């Protein structure tokens, strides 16, 4: 049924969708009917589906999973931009990077993970700060950042590295000229040097973390857990704790928090936590 130009989803199909996304990805869409209709309705209409029942049946019967992946892409891709929540990057520059350089001077490597990286602006912003901080010494360090997301489509866009010029307007003066090239006046492309410093992989945060070659010095997981239920958040925080090195940092969104019962992490600053040193 279409109301005011928006294809509406009935209770049965909404429950089907909510339960699947919660079980498969830990994301709670309860109470987010308007978001579902806003992100899926026009796509269903354009593709000729008669309604959500027909579309969900197609998704669940598609053995290749391409329909389901497209739906997940539509529901989970979030708007972001460079230098979002700038206090984190000030803290990165003033506290975390000096700590990592001191701690890891022998191996000359940094382990940073952008979990739920969306279209890559967070990881690329961190890579630019590292480049600025290390300067000529960067050549002697392994500073590659792991960036993961569940959306194959958004990861492909992140790897391409093309963004609206306005998405970079909060970066420090001179950085756009230093780290980007113009595409067409409206869009800019991040430099190969910075792109090569980020490794993008598909990963579902509901799964066990396989990236255990070395513990991480810093994990970004910002504005992601806000969609998770309390139990799912707690389990994910435990997994983050296990793969952080002692003294390693966790950045979460400023609208998020770590439950009081999760006492393992030390509170350092707003939305900044740390695994205690041994």
The 8 nearest C-alpha neighbors of each residue, nearest first, counted from 0:
[[1, 7, 6, 2, 50, 8, 5, 9],
 [0, 2, 6, 5, 7, 4, 3, 8],
 [1, 3, 5, 4, 6, 0, 7, 8],
 [4, 2, 5, 1, 6, 7, 0, 40],
 [3, 5, 2, 1, 6, 41, 7, 40],
 [6, 4, 1, 2, 3, 7, 40, 36],
 [5, 7, 1, 40, 0, 2, 36, 4],
 [8, 6, 0, 1, 5, 36, 9, 2],
 [7, 9, 13, 51, 12, 10, 6, 36],
 [10, 8, 11, 12, 13, 7, 51, 0],
 [11, 9, 13, 12, 14, 8, 15, 32],
 [12, 10, 14, 13, 9, 15, 8, 16],
 [11, 13, 15, 14, 10, 9, 16, 52],
 [12, 14, 10, 16, 15, 11, 17, 9],
 [13, 15, 17, 11, 12, 16, 18, 10],
 [16, 14, 12, 18, 13, 17, 19, 11],
 [15, 17, 13, 19, 14, 18, 12, 20],
 [18, 16, 14, 20, 19, 28, 15, 21],
 [19, 17, 21, 15, 16, 20, 14, 22],
 [18, 20, 22, 16, 21, 17, 23, 15],
 [21, 19, 23, 17, 24, 22, 18, 26],
 [20, 22, 25, 26, 18, 27, 19, 24],
 [23, 21, 19, 20, 25, 24, 18, 26],
 [22, 24, 20, 21, 19, 25, 205, 26],
 [25, 23, 26, 20, 21, 205, 22, 203],
 [24, 26, 21, 227, 22, 23, 205, 231],
 [27, 25, 21, 227, 226, 24, 20, 28],
 [26, 28, 21, 226, 227, 29, 228, 25],
 [29, 27, 31, 17, 30, 26, 32, 226],
 [30, 28, 31, 27, 17, 32, 14, 13],
 [29, 31, 32, 28, 33, 27, 34, 17],
 [30, 32, 28, 34, 29, 33, 35, 27],
 [31, 33, 35, 34, 30, 36, 29, 28],
 [32, 34, 36, 35, 31, 37, 30, 38],
 [35, 33, 37, 31, 32, 36, 38, 74],
 [36, 34, 32, 38, 33, 37, 39, 31],
 [37, 35, 40, 33, 39, 34, 38, 32],
 [38, 36, 34, 35, 39, 40, 33, 41],
 [37, 39, 35, 36, 34, 73, 40, 74],
 [38, 40, 36, 42, 37, 41, 35, 43],
 [41, 39, 36, 6, 43, 42, 37, 38],
 [40, 42, 44, 43, 39, 45, 38, 6],
 [43, 41, 45, 39, 44, 40, 46, 38],
 [44, 42, 46, 40, 48, 41, 45, 39],
 [43, 45, 41, 47, 46, 42, 48, 40],
 [46, 44, 42, 43, 47, 41, 48, 40],
 [47, 45, 43, 44, 48, 42, 41, 49],
 [46, 48, 44, 45, 43, 49, 42, 50],
 [47, 49, 43, 50, 46, 44, 54, 53],
 [50, 48, 47, 53, 51, 44, 43, 54],
 [51, 49, 48, 52, 53, 54, 0, 43],
 [50, 52, 54, 53, 55, 8, 12, 49],
 [53, 51, 55, 54, 50, 56, 12, 49],
 [52, 54, 56, 51, 55, 50, 57, 48],
 [53, 55, 51, 57, 56, 52, 48, 58],
 [56, 54, 58, 57, 52, 53, 51, 59],
 [55, 57, 53, 59, 54, 58, 52, 60],
 [58, 56, 54, 60, 55, 59, 61, 53],
 [59, 57, 55, 67, 66, 61, 56, 60],
 [58, 60, 56, 57, 61, 55, 67, 62],
 [61, 59, 57, 58, 62, 56, 55, 64],
 [62, 60, 58, 64, 63, 59, 57, 66],
 [61, 63, 64, 60, 59, 65, 58, 66],
 [64, 62, 61, 65, 66, 67, 60, 68],
 [63, 65, 67, 62, 61, 66, 68, 58],
 [64, 66, 68, 67, 63, 69, 61, 58],
 [67, 65, 58, 69, 68, 64, 70, 61],
 [66, 68, 58, 70, 64, 69, 65, 71],
 [69, 67, 65, 71, 70, 66, 72, 64],
 [68, 70, 72, 66, 67, 71, 65, 73],
 [69, 71, 67, 73, 72, 68, 74, 66],
 [70, 72, 68, 74, 73, 69, 75, 67],
 [73, 71, 69, 150, 70, 75, 74, 76],
 [72, 74, 70, 71, 75, 76, 38, 69],
 [75, 73, 71, 72, 76, 70, 38, 35],
 [74, 76, 72, 73, 71, 77, 150, 149],
 [77, 75, 72, 73, 74, 117, 78, 153],
 [78, 76, 75, 79, 117, 118, 74, 222],
 [79, 77, 76, 80, 117, 118, 75, 166],
 [78, 80, 77, 120, 83, 81, 118, 117],
 [79, 81, 166, 120, 83, 82, 167, 78],
 [80, 82, 120, 167, 83, 166, 124, 121],
 [81, 83, 85, 170, 169, 124, 84, 80],
 [82, 84, 85, 81, 80, 79, 121, 169],
 [85, 83, 86, 87, 82, 88, 253, 252],
 [84, 86, 88, 82, 87, 83, 89, 169],
 [87, 85, 89, 88, 84, 90, 91, 83],
 [88, 86, 90, 85, 89, 91, 84, 250],
 [87, 89, 91, 85, 90, 86, 92, 82],
 [88, 90, 86, 92, 91, 87, 93, 85],
 [91, 89, 87, 93, 88, 94, 92, 86],
 [92, 90, 95, 88, 89, 94, 93, 96],
 [91, 93, 89, 90, 96, 94, 88, 95],
 [92, 94, 90, 91, 89, 95, 97, 96],
 [93, 95, 90, 97, 91, 96, 92, 98],
 [96, 94, 91, 98, 97, 99, 92, 93],
 [95, 97, 99, 98, 92, 91, 94, 100],
 [98, 96, 100, 99, 95, 94, 101, 93],
 [99, 97, 95, 101, 96, 100, 102, 94],
 [100, 98, 102, 96, 101, 97, 103, 95],
 [99, 101, 97, 103, 104, 98, 102, 96],
 [102, 100, 98, 99, 104, 103, 97, 96],
 [101, 103, 99, 100, 104, 98, 105, 97],
 [102, 104, 100, 105, 107, 106, 99, 101],
 [103, 105, 107, 100, 101, 106, 102, 108],
 [104, 106, 103, 107, 102, 108, 101, 100],
 [107, 105, 108, 103, 104, 140, 141, 109],
 [108, 106, 140, 104, 103, 105, 141, 139],
 [107, 109, 141, 140, 106, 142, 103, 110],
 [110, 108, 142, 141, 111, 216, 99, 107],
 [109, 111, 215, 216, 217, 108, 144, 112],
 [110, 112, 217, 144, 215, 218, 216, 145],
 [111, 113, 145, 218, 146, 144, 114, 219],
 [112, 114, 146, 219, 116, 122, 218, 145],
 [115, 113, 220, 147, 116, 219, 112, 146],
 [116, 114, 148, 147, 117, 220, 113, 223],
 [115, 117, 114, 113, 119, 147, 148, 146],
 [118, 116, 119, 115, 148, 153, 76, 77],
 [119, 117, 157, 153, 120, 116, 154, 156],
 [118, 120, 157, 116, 122, 121, 117, 123],
 [119, 121, 81, 123, 122, 80, 124, 118],
 [122, 120, 124, 119, 123, 81, 125, 116],
 [123, 121, 125, 124, 119, 120, 113, 126],
 [122, 124, 126, 120, 125, 121, 119, 127],
 [125, 123, 121, 127, 126, 122, 120, 81],
 [124, 126, 128, 122, 123, 127, 129, 121],
 [127, 125, 123, 129, 124, 128, 122, 130],
 [128, 126, 130, 124, 129, 125, 131, 123],
 [127, 129, 131, 125, 130, 126, 132, 124],
 [130, 128, 132, 126, 127, 131, 133, 125],
 [129, 131, 127, 128, 133, 132, 134, 126],
 [132, 130, 128, 134, 129, 133, 127, 126],
 [131, 133, 129, 130, 134, 128, 92, 96],
 [134, 132, 137, 136, 130, 131, 129, 135],
 [135, 133, 131, 136, 132, 130, 137, 129],
 [134, 136, 137, 133, 138, 139, 130, 131],
 [137, 135, 133, 138, 134, 139, 140, 130],
 [136, 138, 133, 140, 139, 135, 134, 130],
 [137, 139, 136, 140, 135, 141, 134, 133],
 [140, 138, 137, 136, 107, 141, 135, 108],
 [141, 139, 107, 137, 108, 138, 142, 136],
 [140, 142, 108, 143, 109, 107, 139, 137],
 [143, 141, 109, 140, 108, 144, 196, 110],
 [144, 142, 196, 197, 141, 145, 198, 110],
 [143, 145, 197, 111, 112, 198, 196, 146],
 [144, 146, 112, 198, 197, 113, 199, 111],
 [147, 145, 113, 199, 116, 112, 198, 114],
 [148, 146, 200, 114, 201, 202, 116, 115],
 [147, 149, 115, 201, 202, 150, 116, 117],
 [150, 148, 203, 202, 201, 151, 147, 115],
 [151, 149, 72, 152, 153, 148, 154, 201],
 [152, 150, 154, 153, 155, 149, 201, 72],
 [151, 153, 155, 150, 154, 156, 72, 69],
 [152, 154, 156, 155, 118, 150, 151, 157],
 [155, 153, 157, 151, 156, 152, 158, 118],
 [154, 156, 158, 152, 153, 157, 151, 159],
 [155, 157, 153, 159, 154, 158, 118, 152],
 [158, 156, 118, 154, 119, 160, 159, 155],
 [159, 157, 155, 160, 156, 154, 199, 194],
 [158, 160, 156, 157, 161, 155, 188, 194],
 [159, 161, 157, 158, 189, 188, 162, 156],
 [162, 160, 188, 187, 159, 189, 186, 163],
 [163, 161, 186, 187, 164, 188, 160, 166],
 [164, 162, 186, 165, 166, 185, 187, 161],
 [163, 165, 186, 166, 187, 185, 167, 162],
 [164, 166, 168, 167, 163, 185, 162, 186],
 [167, 165, 80, 164, 163, 168, 81, 162],
 [168, 166, 81, 165, 169, 170, 164, 80],
 [167, 169, 165, 170, 166, 164, 81, 171],
 [170, 168, 167, 82, 171, 81, 166, 83],
 [169, 171, 168, 167, 82, 174, 172, 81],
 [172, 170, 174, 173, 169, 175, 168, 82],
 [173, 171, 174, 170, 175, 169, 176, 168],
 [172, 174, 176, 175, 177, 171, 170, 178],
 [173, 175, 177, 176, 172, 178, 171, 170],
 [174, 176, 179, 177, 178, 173, 167, 170],
 [177, 175, 174, 173, 179, 178, 180, 172],
 [178, 176, 174, 175, 179, 173, 180, 190],
 [177, 179, 190, 175, 174, 189, 176, 180],
 [180, 178, 189, 190, 175, 188, 176, 177],
 [179, 181, 188, 187, 182, 189, 190, 176],
 [180, 182, 187, 183, 184, 188, 186, 179],
 [183, 181, 187, 186, 184, 188, 180, 185],
 [184, 182, 185, 186, 181, 187, 180, 164],
 [183, 185, 186, 182, 181, 187, 164, 163],
 [184, 186, 183, 164, 163, 187, 182, 165],
 [187, 185, 163, 164, 182, 162, 183, 184],
 [186, 188, 181, 182, 162, 180, 164, 161],
 [189, 187, 161, 179, 180, 160, 162, 181],
 [188, 190, 179, 160, 178, 180, 161, 191],
 [191, 189, 179, 178, 192, 193, 194, 188],
 [190, 192, 194, 193, 195, 189, 196, 178],
 [191, 193, 195, 190, 194, 196, 178, 189],
 [192, 194, 196, 195, 191, 190, 126, 123],
 [195, 193, 191, 196, 192, 197, 190, 189],
 [194, 196, 192, 193, 197, 191, 198, 143],
 [195, 197, 143, 193, 194, 144, 192, 126],
 [198, 196, 144, 143, 195, 194, 145, 199],
 [199, 197, 145, 146, 144, 200, 196, 143],
 [200, 198, 146, 147, 145, 197, 154, 158],
 [201, 199, 147, 202, 146, 198, 148, 154],
 [200, 202, 148, 149, 147, 151, 150, 199],
 [203, 201, 149, 148, 147, 204, 200, 206],
 [202, 204, 205, 149, 206, 24, 148, 201],
 [205, 203, 206, 202, 24, 235, 207, 208],
 [204, 206, 203, 24, 25, 207, 235, 23],
 [207, 205, 204, 203, 208, 202, 209, 24],
 [206, 208, 209, 205, 238, 204, 203, 235],
 [207, 209, 210, 206, 238, 211, 204, 242],
 [210, 208, 211, 207, 212, 206, 202, 242],
 [211, 209, 208, 212, 213, 242, 214, 215],
 [210, 212, 213, 209, 214, 242, 208, 215],
 [211, 213, 210, 214, 209, 215, 242, 110],
 [212, 214, 211, 215, 210, 110, 242, 244],
 [215, 213, 244, 242, 243, 211, 216, 212],
 [216, 214, 243, 110, 217, 244, 111, 242],
 [215, 217, 247, 110, 111, 244, 243, 248],
 [218, 216, 248, 111, 215, 247, 249, 112],
 [217, 219, 112, 249, 111, 113, 250, 220],
 [218, 220, 113, 250, 114, 221, 249, 112],
 [221, 219, 114, 251, 250, 223, 115, 218],
 [220, 222, 252, 251, 223, 219, 250, 224],
 [221, 223, 252, 225, 224, 251, 220, 255],
 [224, 222, 225, 221, 226, 220, 115, 227],
 [225, 223, 227, 226, 222, 232, 255, 221],
 [224, 226, 223, 227, 222, 255, 254, 228],
 [225, 227, 224, 26, 27, 223, 228, 28],
 [228, 226, 26, 224, 27, 225, 25, 232],
 [227, 229, 231, 230, 232, 27, 226, 25],
 [228, 230, 232, 231, 233, 227, 258, 234],
 [229, 231, 233, 232, 228, 234, 227, 235],
 [230, 232, 234, 228, 233, 229, 227, 235],
 [233, 231, 235, 229, 230, 234, 227, 236],
 [232, 234, 230, 236, 231, 235, 229, 237],
 [235, 233, 237, 231, 236, 232, 230, 238],
 [234, 236, 238, 232, 237, 233, 239, 231],
 [235, 237, 239, 233, 238, 234, 240, 232],
 [238, 236, 240, 234, 235, 239, 241, 233],
 [237, 239, 235, 241, 240, 236, 234, 242],
 [240, 238, 236, 242, 241, 237, 235, 243],
 [241, 239, 237, 243, 238, 242, 236, 274],
 [240, 242, 238, 239, 243, 237, 244, 214],
 [241, 243, 214, 239, 240, 215, 244, 238],
 [244, 242, 215, 214, 240, 247, 241, 216],
 [243, 245, 214, 247, 215, 216, 246, 242],
 [246, 244, 276, 274, 247, 275, 277, 243],
 [245, 247, 276, 274, 275, 273, 244, 248],
 [248, 246, 216, 244, 245, 274, 243, 217],
 [247, 249, 273, 217, 272, 216, 218, 274],
 [248, 250, 218, 272, 217, 273, 271, 219],
 [249, 251, 271, 219, 270, 220, 218, 221],
 [252, 250, 221, 220, 270, 219, 249, 255],
 [253, 251, 221, 222, 255, 254, 270, 250],
 [252, 254, 270, 255, 251, 269, 256, 84],
 [253, 255, 252, 256, 222, 225, 270, 251],
 [256, 254, 252, 253, 225, 251, 222, 257],
 [255, 257, 258, 270, 254, 251, 253, 252],
 [256, 258, 259, 261, 255, 233, 236, 260],
 [259, 257, 260, 261, 256, 233, 262, 229],
 [260, 258, 261, 262, 257, 256, 263, 264],
 [259, 261, 258, 262, 257, 263, 233, 264],
 [262, 260, 259, 258, 263, 257, 264, 233],
 [263, 261, 260, 264, 259, 265, 258, 257],
 [262, 264, 261, 265, 274, 275, 240, 260],
 [265, 263, 274, 273, 262, 272, 266, 275],
 [266, 264, 273, 272, 267, 274, 275, 263],
 [265, 267, 272, 268, 264, 271, 273, 269],
 [266, 268, 272, 271, 265, 273, 269, 270],
 [269, 267, 271, 270, 266, 272, 90, 265],
 [268, 270, 271, 253, 267, 266, 272, 251],
 [269, 271, 251, 253, 250, 252, 268, 272],
 [272, 270, 250, 268, 269, 267, 249, 266],
 [273, 271, 266, 249, 267, 265, 248, 264],
 [274, 272, 248, 265, 264, 247, 249, 246],
 [273, 275, 246, 264, 245, 247, 265, 248],
 [276, 274, 246, 245, 273, 277, 265, 264],
 [275, 277, 245, 246, 274, 247, 244, 273],
 [276, 245, 275, 246, 274, 244, 247, 273]]
